[in-house]
């Protein structure tokens, strides 16, 4: 919600965003009186300062020069089962949301107790009619893009009344699919590769962030999701990708632990590996959050940084980490990109 001055931008669609109904009706009436031309209706001699828009015949109340408006956005909904992972505050139906909140209160807010065994302990919407709540509609993501247009049984595009294709198969563009990490040569001001004191090329790590939309588009085009040849002609070398919930073993300067010098597949080494094994929590451009693999709470306690969580703000700080794959019982089953 924001406050805006009534001006030439206030056409019928803009007026529709005005919060107060009385103001909307009065502004629409003024607009119609000037042939729906907002410039004529609300600027110059017809600005609200010089030619007020009154709300009553007695002209005791009028529309202020600045009015509150709301921004309209499309919010997509999805169906979700009622289980401990459900975000009750996102449930669209107010009555259903209230029933679920009451159920939570009965179990001291513990979703793992409140939303299990629903066949034996139903959540009733209408007990007399035997209507139980098992699935609900929740507010979903709003940053989406359609991948395809709706088609009929013969594979022909179906168009709406305006002649536009009907979007289907939405993908979330607000989240990232993965971050690809590359090693690239460092260049000097002249564009030449920099060398160290021993005459060897100097390298640094860089990233390419790939969104879900880009990843799906690459698949549809028959391209690999991970571009291992990115800038290869310029000397870039693909190292690994990072996706949410993937695991990495970090080196530890304080203890001298180096994952590249340890057999990560040997269970006998788990005691020294465990303190350095972290899971990717979330990734954005040059901002990577990791949680220790045994940590269950998402708390950024500054005293526990580097112990229960890590935040890395540059790809170069990823030097020396090793990607591993962990099975459902916590065993490392493979090392490296997979």
C-alpha positions in Angstrom: 0.0 0.0 0.0 1.3 3.5 -0.9 0.1 7.1 -1.1 0.0 8.7 -4.6 -1.0 12.0 -6.0 -4.0 12.0 -8.3 -2.6 12.9 -11.7 -2.6 12.0 -15.4 -1.7 8.3 -14.7 -5.1 7.8 -13.0 -6.9 6.0 -15.8 -9.7 3.5 -14.9 -7.3 0.6 -14.2 -5.2 2.9 -11.9 -8.3 4.2 -10.1 -9.3 0.6 -9.5 -6.3 0.3 -7.1 -7.5 3.2 -4.9 -8.3 1.7 -1.4 -11.3 3.7 -0.5 -14.5 2.9 -2.4 -16.0 6.3 -2.1 -12.8 7.8 -3.6 -12.8 5.3 -6.4 -16.4 6.0 -7.4 -15.9 9.7 -7.4 -12.7 9.6 -9.4 -14.3 7.3 -12.0 -17.2 9.7 -12.3 -14.8 12.6 -13.0 -12.9 10.5 -15.5 -16.0 9.5 -17.4 -17.1 13.2 -17.5 -13.9 13.9 -19.5 -14.2 11.1 -22.0 -12.0 8.8 -19.9 -9.0 11.0 -20.6 -7.1 11.2 -17.2 -4.9 14.1 -18.5 -8.0 16.2 -19.0 -9.7 15.0 -15.9 -7.0 15.4 -13.3 -4.4 17.9 -14.5 -4.2 21.6 -15.3 -7.3 23.5 -14.4 -9.0 20.2 -13.4 -6.4 19.1 -10.9 -7.9 18.2 -7.6 -6.3 21.3 -6.1 -8.0 23.7 -8.5 -11.2 21.7 -9.3 -11.9 19.4 -6.4 -13.8 16.1 -6.7 -16.6 16.2 -4.1 -18.1 13.2 -2.4 -21.5 14.6 -1.6 -24.0 17.1 -3.1 -23.4 19.5 -0.3 -19.7 19.6 -1.2 -18.6 19.1 2.4 -16.2 16.3 1.7 -13.9 15.8 -1.2 -11.3 13.4 -2.5 -7.8 14.4 -1.2 -5.0 15.3 -3.6 -3.1 12.2 -2.5 -4.9 8.8 -2.1 -3.8 5.4 -0.9 -3.5 2.7 -3.5 -2.7 -1.0 -3.5 -0.6 -3.0 -5.9 -2.4 -5.9 -7.5 -0.5 -9.1 -8.1 -1.3 -12.6 -9.3 -0.9 -15.1 -6.6 -0.9 -18.8 -7.6 -2.3 -21.5 -5.4 -1.4 -25.1 -5.0 -3.0 -28.1 -3.2 -1.1 -29.6 -0.3 -1.8 -32.5 2.0 -2.3 -31.8 5.7 0.9 -33.0 7.3 3.6 -31.6 9.7 5.2 -29.7 6.8 2.1 -27.6 6.1 2.4 -23.8 6.5 -1.0 -23.2 8.1 -0.7 -19.4 7.7 -0.7 -19.8 3.9 -4.0 -21.7 3.8 -6.4 -19.7 1.7 -9.8 -20.6 3.2 -10.2 -18.7 6.4 -12.5 -21.2 8.0 -10.2 -24.1 7.2 -7.2 -22.1 8.4 -9.0 -21.4 11.7 -9.8 -25.1 12.2 -6.1 -26.1 11.6 -4.9 -23.4 14.0 -7.2 -24.7 16.7 -5.9 -28.3 16.1 -2.4 -26.9 16.5 -3.3 -25.2 19.8 -4.7 -28.5 21.1 -1.3 -30.1 20.6 0.7 -27.2 22.0 1.7 -26.0 18.5 3.5 -29.3 17.7 2.6 -30.0 14.0 4.3 -33.5 14.2 1.6 -34.5 16.7 -1.3 -32.4 15.4 -1.2 -33.4 11.7 -0.5 -37.1 11.8 -2.7 -40.2 11.8 -5.6 -38.2 10.2 -7.5 -41.4 9.3 -7.7 -42.4 13.0 -7.9 -38.8 14.3 -9.6 -36.7 11.6 -9.7 -32.9 11.4 -13.4 -32.3 10.8 -14.7 -29.6 8.6 -18.2 -30.9 9.1 -18.3 -33.9 11.4 -22.1 -34.5 11.0 -21.7 -34.9 7.2 -18.4 -36.8 7.6 -16.3 -34.1 5.8 -12.7 -34.2 7.0 -9.8 -31.9 6.1 -7.1 -33.9 4.3 -5.9 -31.5 1.6 -5.9 -27.8 1.5 -5.3 -24.9 -0.9 -2.4 -22.7 0.0 -0.9 -19.5 -1.4 1.9 -20.5 -3.7 4.7 -18.7 -5.4 4.0 -15.5 -7.5 7.2 -15.3 -9.5 6.4 -17.8 -12.2 6.7 -18.1 -15.9 4.8 -20.4 -18.2 6.8 -23.0 -20.2 4.0 -24.0 -22.7 0.6 -23.0 -24.1 -2.4 -25.2 -23.5 -3.1 -27.6 -26.3 -6.1 -29.7 -27.4 -6.1 -33.5 -27.9 -4.6 -33.0 -31.4 -1.7 -31.0 -30.1 -3.0 -27.7 -31.4 -2.6 -24.5 -29.3 -5.8 -23.4 -27.6 -6.3 -19.6 -27.6 -8.3 -17.4 -25.3 -10.9 -14.9 -26.4 -8.2 -12.3 -27.1 -6.3 -14.6 -29.4 -3.5 -15.3 -26.8 -2.3 -18.7 -25.8 -3.4 -20.0 -22.5 -0.3 -20.5 -20.2 0.3 -23.8 -18.5 3.2 -25.7 -16.9 4.4 -22.9 -14.7 7.9 -22.8 -13.3 9.2 -20.8 -10.3 11.6 -18.1 -11.5 12.1 -16.8 -8.0 14.3 -19.7 -7.0 17.6 -20.9 -8.2 18.3 -24.5 -9.5 22.0 -24.5 -8.9 25.2 -22.5 -8.8 27.9 -23.7 -11.0 31.5 -23.0 -9.8 34.3 -22.5 -12.3 38.1 -21.9 -11.9 39.2 -19.1 -14.2 42.6 -17.4 -14.9 43.1 -14.0 -13.3 43.8 -11.3 -15.9 45.8 -8.1 -15.6 44.8 -4.7 -16.8 46.0 -5.5 -20.3 43.9 -8.7 -20.5 46.9 -11.0 -20.1 47.0 -13.9 -17.6 48.7 -13.0 -14.3 51.5 -15.2 -13.1 52.7 -15.9 -9.6 56.3 -15.5 -8.4 57.2 -19.0 -9.8 55.7 -18.2 -13.2 52.5 -20.2 -12.8 49.1 -18.9 -13.9 47.0 -17.4 -11.1 43.4 -18.7 -10.8 40.3 -17.7 -8.9 36.8 -19.2 -8.5 33.7 -17.7 -10.1 30.1 -18.6 -10.3 27.2 -18.9 -12.7 23.7 -18.9 -11.1 21.1 -20.9 -13.0 17.4 -20.4 -12.2 14.8 -23.1 -12.3 13.4 -21.6 -15.4 16.7 -21.6 -17.2 17.3 -25.2 -16.1 14.0 -26.4 -17.5 14.5 -24.4 -20.7 17.8 -26.1 -21.2 16.3 -29.6 -20.8 13.5 -28.7 -23.3 16.1 -27.6 -25.8 18.0 -30.9 -25.4 20.9 -29.2 -23.6 22.6 -30.4 -20.4 21.3 -28.7 -17.3 24.9 -28.1 -16.2 27.1 -26.3 -18.7 30.5 -27.8 -18.1 32.0 -26.0 -21.1 31.0 -22.5 -20.1 33.7 -20.0 -21.2 36.0 -23.0 -21.9 37.7 -21.0 -24.7 38.7 -18.4 -22.2 40.4 -20.9 -19.9 37.5 -21.5 -17.5 37.4 -25.0 -15.9 34.2 -26.4 -14.4 34.6 -27.5 -10.8 31.3 -28.4 -9.3 27.7 -27.3 -8.7 25.9 -26.5 -5.5 22.2 -27.2 -5.1 19.9 -27.0 -2.1 20.4 -29.9 0.3 23.6 -31.1 -1.3 26.5 -31.9 1.0 30.1 -30.6 1.1 33.1 -31.4 3.3 35.0 -28.2 4.2 38.7 -27.9 5.1 39.5 -26.7 8.6 42.5 -24.5 9.1 42.3 -24.7 12.9 42.4 -28.4 13.1 44.5 -28.9 9.9 41.7 -31.1 8.4 41.9 -31.4 4.6 39.1 -33.4 2.9 41.3 -34.1 -0.1 43.8 -36.0 2.1 41.2 -38.2 3.8 39.4 -41.3 2.4 35.8 -39.8 2.7 34.3 -43.2 1.9 35.9 -45.0 4.8 33.4 -45.1 7.8 36.4 -45.2 10.1 37.1 -41.6 9.2 33.5 -40.3 10.0 34.6 -38.9 13.4 37.0 -36.4 11.8 34.7 -35.8 8.8 31.5 -35.1 10.7 32.5 -31.7 12.2 33.3 -30.5 8.7 30.3 -31.9 6.8 27.7 -29.3 5.8 24.5 -29.2 3.8 23.5 -26.4 1.4 20.6 -24.5 2.9 20.1 -21.8 0.3 22.0 -20.2 -2.5 21.8 -16.8 -4.2 24.3 -14.8 -6.2 27.6 -14.8 -4.2 25.8 -15.7 -1.0 25.8 -19.3 0.1 24.3 -20.6 3.4 25.4 -24.0 4.8 24.1 -25.9 7.9 26.0 -28.6 9.7 24.7 -32.0 8.7 23.5 -32.8 12.3 21.9 -29.4 12.9 18.1 -29.3 12.9 17.4 -25.7 13.8 17.8 -22.7 11.4 19.4 -20.3 13.9 22.2 -17.9 12.9 23.8 -17.7 16.3 27.0 -15.7 15.8 28.8 -17.7 18.5 28.1 -20.9 16.5 29.2 -19.6 13.2 31.6 -22.1 11.5 30.3 -24.7 13.9 26.6 -25.2 13.1 26.4 -22.9 10.1 28.5 -21.1 7.5 27.8 -18.1 5.3 30.1 -17.6 2.4 30.0 -14.4 0.3 32.5 -15.1 -2.4 33.2 -18.1 -4.6 36.9 -18.0 -3.7 36.1 -19.0 -0.1 34.9 -22.4 -1.6 38.4 -23.4 -2.5 39.3 -26.8 -1.1 35.7 -28.0 -0.3 34.7 -31.5 -1.6 31.3 -32.4 -2.8 29.9 -35.7 -1.5 26.7 -37.7 -1.7 25.0 -38.9 1.5 22.4 -41.7 1.7 19.3 -41.8 3.9 21.3 -43.1 6.9 24.0 -40.5 6.7 26.7 -42.5 5.0 28.9 -40.9 2.3 28.4 -43.0 -0.8 30.2 -41.0 -3.5 32.7 -38.2 -3.8 32.8 -35.5 -6.4 30.2 -34.1 -8.9 27.3 -36.5 -9.7 
